[in-house]
Structures are given as C-alpha cells and as structure tokens.
Amino acid sequence: MKNYIKLLFVAGLATLSFAVNAAPINLINPVNYLTPAGPPGNEGTISTVVNINDYMPGASTGYLIEDAQPQAVDAGQLQTALNAAGAGFTVTDFTKIQPPPVGNVFDSSPLGIAFQGFLMKYATFTMVGLFDSPITQLSYTTHNGQDVSHIAYLNTSEVPLPAALWLFAPALMGFLGLRRRFAS
C-alpha cells in the first residue's frame, strides 16, 4: 500500500512539473501592422498574451510581437506595435541590456529606479509585460526555455528615499554634533 501511495505521489509531482514547464502561450487578438523599420511594406504581428503571469509574474497586460523588423525591437518599434494592439500605453524611455543578466531575475533597485514595462527578446519573438505600478524586481520565465538575447526595461521612475532616512539623517548629524561638543 505504501509503495502504491508513493508511486501515485511521484506520478502526481511529475505531471505537475510537466504541466508547469509546458505552459503554452495563450494568445488572443492578433493584429498585423506595418513595421517602422526594415523593408517597405514589411509587417509584424502583435498579440495579447492572456497568461502573461506565467512568464512575468505581476504583469497586468502582456503582448507577444512576432517577426519584428529589425528583430532587436527599440522604443519606436515597440510604441508602433503597442499602438496597433490598442494598448493605450506610451513608452517614455527604453533601456536595452545585452547580454541579459545571468539567470532569470532582473533587479533595478541598485540603480535607484523602478520600471513599469519589461521586454524580453528570444528567437523571432519579443514578449512585453506591462505593470499597473512600477516595480524594481522581476523573476521572468522564457517560452519553451529558449535563450533570451536581450531584455529591456521601460517607463522608469526614481525610487523615492524612505521617510525614515529623512528622519535618520538629521538625528545622526545631531549625535555627531553632540560628540564633537563633548570632545572639546
């Protein structure tokens, strides 16, 4: 009986593991659009990714751009694609990182910025995730485990200093002044 339960448990874990790794991209509303770069009349396709949280946890909206020209999407190309999809999102800044960070985690907090959009490019696909409010860290997953050639983060804002720091600095200066006074 114990072996039977153990076998069922292992089979269940293997099935769950397979289901998590094999999550297909769920796309709706594909739209063809003329790309701003590349040969005249060249089209790209942008689709809404319904299950964007499988790839970028916390994203409120996601898009998959196929066959962009050139394939390394820049801010202008991204804005054209988002406009074609009716995203209502304006790209204010765009910072590309190539090669991408090692692993599948991006952390912008050491830079003192938060970002509201994230792009990852692999093969001929570019996946974009948009967030309702700016974030500083993202653990992302690629489609079919493909290598990411570059990432970009967009619509950045400075991370405000915590209020405690503003209160701590004058107190520290006061203690230094007291120390100096007692030393003399």
Secondary structure, DSSP 8 states (H G I E B T S, - for coil): -HHHHHHHHHHHHHHHHHHHHT----EEEEEEEE-SSSSTT-EEEEEEETTGGGTSTT-SEEEEEES-SSSS--HHHHHHHHHHHT-------EEEESS--SSSEEE-GGGTEEEEEEEEEETTEEEEEEEEEEESEEE---GGG----EEEEEEEEE----HHHHHHHHHHHHHHHHHHHHH-
